[in-house]
C-alpha cells in the first residue's frame, strides 16, 4: 500500500510542469506556443532567457530528486527507483497538462540519479 502511494506521489511530483507554470506566472507566456512547444528548461531558456531556463531546470531536478529520495528513505532503494521512474513519466506526460506533451525528462533524470545513486 505504502509503496503504491509513493510511486503515485512520484508521478504527481513529476507532473508538475514548472516550465509551463513559471513563465505563465512570471511573464504571462504560454511556453507551449514558443520555440519547440516543449515545457522543458531548454525551451524556456531559448524563449525567455538563461535565468528562467536555469530556474526551471533546478525545479525539474528537485522534483526528480524528491521522488527518488521519498521512495528510497521511506521504503527502500527499489521503491526509490520506481518512484523516480514515475516522476519521469509524469514529466513526459503531465497530469496537470491533461497528459499532453511535457518535457524530455533530462533534468528530472538527473534528479532521480542524484537520489538513487548519489556517488555515481
C-alpha positions in Angstrom: 0.0 0.0 0.0 2.7 2.5 1.1 4.8 1.6 -2.0 2.0 2.3 -4.4 1.3 5.6 -2.8 4.9 6.6 -3.1 5.1 5.6 -6.7 1.8 7.6 -7.4 3.3 10.5 -5.5 6.4 10.3 -7.7 4.1 10.6 -10.8 2.3 13.6 -9.3 5.6 15.3 -8.4 6.9 14.7 -11.9 3.7 16.0 -13.4 4.3 19.5 -12.0 5.1 21.4 -15.2 7.3 24.1 -13.8 8.4 25.0 -17.4 4.8 25.9 -18.1 3.8 27.4 -14.7 6.8 29.6 -14.1 6.7 31.5 -17.5 2.9 31.8 -17.2 3.0 33.2 -13.7 6.1 35.5 -14.2 5.7 36.7 -17.8 2.2 35.6 -18.8 3.7 33.5 -21.5 2.4 30.1 -22.6 5.7 28.4 -23.4 4.0 25.8 -25.5 3.4 28.5 -28.1 7.1 29.3 -28.4 10.1 27.5 -29.8 9.7 23.7 -29.8 6.5 23.9 -27.8 8.1 21.8 -25.1 7.6 22.7 -21.5 11.2 21.8 -20.5 14.0 24.1 -19.3 15.8 24.3 -22.7 12.7 25.7 -24.5 12.2 28.1 -21.6 15.8 29.3 -21.8 15.5 29.8 -25.5 12.3 31.7 -25.3 12.7 33.7 -22.0 16.4 33.7 -21.3 19.1 31.8 -19.4 18.0 32.6 -15.9 14.4 31.4 -16.5 15.8 28.2 -18.0 18.1 27.6 -15.0 15.2 28.2 -12.6 13.0 25.6 -14.5 16.0 23.1 -14.7 16.6 23.4 -10.9 12.9 22.8 -10.2 12.8 19.9 -12.5 15.9 18.4 -10.9 14.3 18.9 -7.5 11.1 17.1 -8.4 13.1 14.0 -9.6 15.3 14.2 -6.5 12.3 14.4 -4.2 10.5 11.5 -5.8 13.6 9.3 -5.6 14.5 10.3 -2.0 11.0 9.8 -0.7 10.8 6.3 -2.1 14.4 5.4 -1.0 14.2 6.6 2.5 10.6 5.8 3.4 10.8 2.2 2.0 13.9 1.0 0.1 16.1 1.6 -3.0 13.7 -0.2 -5.4 10.8 2.0 -4.4 13.1 5.0 -4.8 13.9 3.9 -8.4 10.2 3.2 -9.1 9.0 6.5 -7.7 11.7 8.3 -9.6 10.7 6.5 -12.8 7.1 7.5 -12.2 8.4 11.1 -11.9 10.0 10.7 -15.3 6.7 9.5 -16.8 4.9 12.4 -15.1 7.2 14.9 -16.6 6.8 13.3 -20.0 3.0 13.2 -19.8 2.0 15.6 -17.0 -1.4 15.1 -15.3 -1.6 18.9 -14.8 -1.5 19.5 -18.6 -4.1 16.8 -19.4 -1.5 14.2 -20.3 -0.4 16.4 -23.2 3.3 16.7 -24.3 5.6 17.5 -21.4 9.3 17.8 -21.2 12.1 15.5 -22.4 12.9 14.3 -18.9 16.6 15.3 -19.0 16.7 17.4 -15.8 14.3 15.1 -13.9 16.5 12.1 -14.8 19.5 14.0 -13.2 17.5 14.5 -10.0 16.4 10.9 -9.8 20.0 9.8 -10.4 21.2 12.0 -7.6 18.6 10.4 -5.3 19.2 6.8 -6.1 22.9 6.8 -6.9 24.4 10.0 -5.4 28.0 8.8 -5.7 27.7 7.8 -9.3 
